[in-house]
Amino acid sequence: MNKKTPYAADYNTCIAQAKNDLQKNARPELVSMPESLDKYDEIYLGYPNYRGTMPMAVYTLLEAFDWTGKTIHPFCTHEGSGLSTTEKDIAQSAKGSKAAKGLAIRGSEVENSAKAIENWCK
């Protein structure tokens, strides 16, 4: 899933763009969307935690489908805010889904997170 107008590579610019999207409650257009999620019961949803929630492009995806009977396993990178409200945000946006306990990895510790990821996947 890619946002049609991508966020900047520069961290501070990216954060400013994410803040602007959040303040506008934007639903950015995506480059492409899956045709269907019908063949999936378990979905792993990864995203960076921007300003206490997911990038608004993730909301675009979550609001586009019927998630009834599906379990979403959220995982994110962050720089201090952990999962924040993202598990609750997923449950509210992905109607009919169950949001499983998520995994938050500090972005600066991603390279050393293999064991935490393995344990979470079990």
matplotlib code that plots the C-alpha trace (Angstrom):
import matplotlib.pyplot as plt

x = [0.0, 1.5, 0.2, -0.1, 1.7, 4.4, 5.7, 9.1, 12.2, 13.4, 12.2, 11.1, 9.3, 7.6, 6.4, 5.1, 3.2, 1.8, 0.7, -1.1, -2.9, -4.0, -5.3, -7.3, -8.5, -7.4, -7.9, -5.1, -5.5, -3.5, -1.5, -3.4, -5.7, -6.2, -9.2, -10.5, -9.5, -11.9, -9.2, -7.5, -8.6, -5.4, -3.8, -0.5, -0.7, 2.6, 2.9, 5.0, 3.3, 2.9, 1.7, 0.1, -1.7, -1.3, -0.6, -3.9, -3.3, -3.8, -7.2, -8.0, -7.3, -9.1, -12.2, -12.4, -13.2, -15.6, -13.3, -16.0, -14.4, -10.8, -8.1, -5.7, -2.2, -0.8, 2.8, 4.5, 7.7, 7.9, 10.3, 8.7, 5.0, 4.6, 1.3, -0.5, -4.2, -3.6, -5.1, -8.3, -8.1, -7.9, -10.9, -13.0, -11.9, -11.8, -15.5, -16.1, -12.5, -10.7, -7.5, -5.0, -2.4, 0.1, 3.9, 5.7, 9.4, 11.4, 12.6, 16.2, 16.1, 14.7, 18.0, 18.1, 14.4, 14.4, 13.8, 10.9, 9.3, 9.8, 8.2, 5.3, 4.6, 4.3]
y = [0.0, 3.3, 6.8, 8.4, 11.5, 9.9, 11.4, 13.1, 11.1, 13.9, 12.9, 16.4, 17.1, 13.7, 14.3, 17.8, 16.2, 13.5, 16.1, 18.0, 14.9, 14.1, 17.6, 17.5, 13.9, 13.2, 10.0, 10.1, 8.4, 5.2, 4.0, 0.7, -1.3, -5.1, -6.2, -8.3, -9.6, -12.5, -15.2, -13.9, -14.5, -13.2, -10.0, -8.5, -4.7, -2.8, 1.0, 3.7, 5.4, 9.0, 11.4, 8.7, 6.9, 5.3, 7.3, 8.5, 6.4, 3.3, 4.6, 4.8, 1.1, 0.1, 1.9, 0.5, -3.1, -5.3, -6.9, -9.1, -12.3, -11.1, -10.7, -7.9, -8.2, -4.6, -3.9, -0.5, 1.4, 4.4, 6.7, 6.7, 6.4, 2.6, 1.5, 4.5, 4.2, 2.3, -1.0, 0.9, 2.9, -0.3, -1.8, 1.3, 1.7, -1.9, -2.7, -6.2, -7.0, -8.2, -6.3, -8.7, -7.6, -5.6, -5.2, -1.9, -1.6, 1.5, 2.6, 3.1, -0.5, -2.3, -3.9, -5.7, -6.7, -10.1, -12.0, -9.7, -10.2, -14.0, -14.1, -12.0, -14.1, -17.3]
z = [0.0, -1.1, -0.7, -4.2, -2.9, -0.7, 2.5, 2.3, 3.0, 5.4, 8.9, 10.0, 6.8, 6.9, 10.5, 9.5, 6.5, 8.8, 11.3, 8.5, 7.3, 10.9, 11.5, 8.3, 9.1, 5.5, 3.7, 1.1, -2.2, -2.5, -5.6, -5.5, -3.3, -3.0, -5.1, -2.1, 1.3, 1.1, 1.1, 4.3, 7.9, 9.5, 8.4, 9.6, 9.4, 9.7, 9.9, 11.5, 14.5, 13.5, 16.2, 18.3, 15.5, 12.1, 8.9, 7.5, 4.4, 6.6, 7.5, 3.7, 3.5, 6.7, 5.8, 2.3, 3.2, 5.3, 7.9, 9.4, 10.8, 10.2, 12.8, 12.3, 14.0, 14.2, 14.4, 14.3, 14.6, 16.9, 18.6, 22.1, 21.7, 21.3, 19.9, 21.4, 20.4, 17.2, 18.4, 19.3, 16.1, 14.0, 15.7, 15.1, 11.5, 10.3, 10.9, 12.0, 12.7, 15.8, 16.6, 18.2, 20.6, 18.7, 18.6, 18.9, 18.0, 18.6, 15.2, 16.4, 17.7, 14.6, 13.7, 17.1, 17.2, 15.6, 18.8, 19.9, 16.5, 16.6, 20.1, 19.0, 15.9, 18.1]

ax = plt.figure().add_subplot(projection="3d")
ax.plot(x, y, z, "-o")
ax.set_aspect("equal")
plt.show()
